[in-house]
Amino acid sequence: MKLKIRKSEERGKTKLPWLDSKHGFSFGGYSNPENVNFGKLVVFNDDIIAPGKGFGAHPHDNMEIITLVLEGSLKHEDSMKNKGIINSKEIQRMSAGEGVWHSEFNASDKEPLHLLQIWIEPEELNTVPSYEQNSLSLKDNQLNLVASNSKSKESVYINQDASFFLGNFSKGTKIAHIPEKRNVYLFIIKGSISLENNLLSQGDSVEITEAKSLEIHANEHSTILLIELPD
């Protein structure tokens, strides 16, 4: 198993009056030829958006876009005529397919919005665009499947052989996970964990290749996102 750790302070940054964004990979004004993607994972943005602000209507195509609202609420509208609010503890999936327009704004005029937005290249190109939104019902101290290419009530569907797991862990919890895929991306949303004698804290990420089994120890109350990716 090989690990490539990226600390929070090493992530790319975009700082605007209304947006504080940290980038896991090259994005927008942050360009790093040595950090463009991890396999099919091409965008991992950790965004804080000011009250009432956001991204006006803009296009996407041939991309699986997954959004996790961590704090606050997101106002979404798209050319598929979807319109609504995504709250914290909810997940949104938009398959851009052959092309779609959408806008994203902080639904509150008082409180900031904190979200993760993740882009994955699709398995099949130029599909009919689609949208899905789901509430997260997470069991404590285990990894919960929240997105995958298997259609179920528990997870949103993505057009790629990838799996997203989300977990909240109490201090001292040990997690043993055997991934079905050998490439794993791990992001620490909150708290701190130990992985293979490496300390990872909030905002840190690790790209894991040749993964056979993972042992994770929560050093404090922690929330993590684990993504399994195809070769």
Stockholm file with secondary structure:
# STOCKHOLM 1.0

chainA/1-231         MKLKIRKSEERGKTKLPWLDSKHGFSFGGYSNPENVNFGKLVVFNDDIIAPGKGFGAHPHDNMEIITLVLEGSLKHEDSMKNKGIINSKEIQRMSAGEGVWHSEFNASDKEPLHLLQIWIEPEELNTVPSYEQNSLSLKDNQLNLVASNSKSKESVYINQDASFFLGNFSKGTKIAHIPEKRNVYLFIIKGSISLENNLLSQGDSVEITEAKSLEIHANEHSTILLIELPD
#=GR chainA/1-231 SS CEEEEECGGGSEEEECSSEEEEESSCBTTBCCTTCSCBTTEEEEEEEEECTTCEEEEEEECSCEEEEEEEESEEEEEETTSCEEEEETTEEEEEECTTCEEEEEEESCSSSCEEEEEEEECCSSSSCCCEEEEEECCCCTTSCEEEEESSCCSSSEECSSSCEEEEEEECTTCEEEECCSSSEEEEEEEESEEEETTEEEETTCEEEEESCSCEEEEESSSEEEEEEEECC
#=GC SS_cons         CEEEEECGGGSEEEECSSEEEEESSCBTTBCCTTCSCBTTEEEEEEEEECTTCEEEEEEECSCEEEEEEEESEEEEEETTSCEEEEETTEEEEEECTTCEEEEEEESCSSSCEEEEEEEECCSSSSCCCEEEEEECCCCTTSCEEEEESSCCSSSEECSSSCEEEEEEECTTCEEEECCSSSEEEEEEEESEEEETTEEEETTCEEEEESCSCEEEEESSSEEEEEEEECC
//
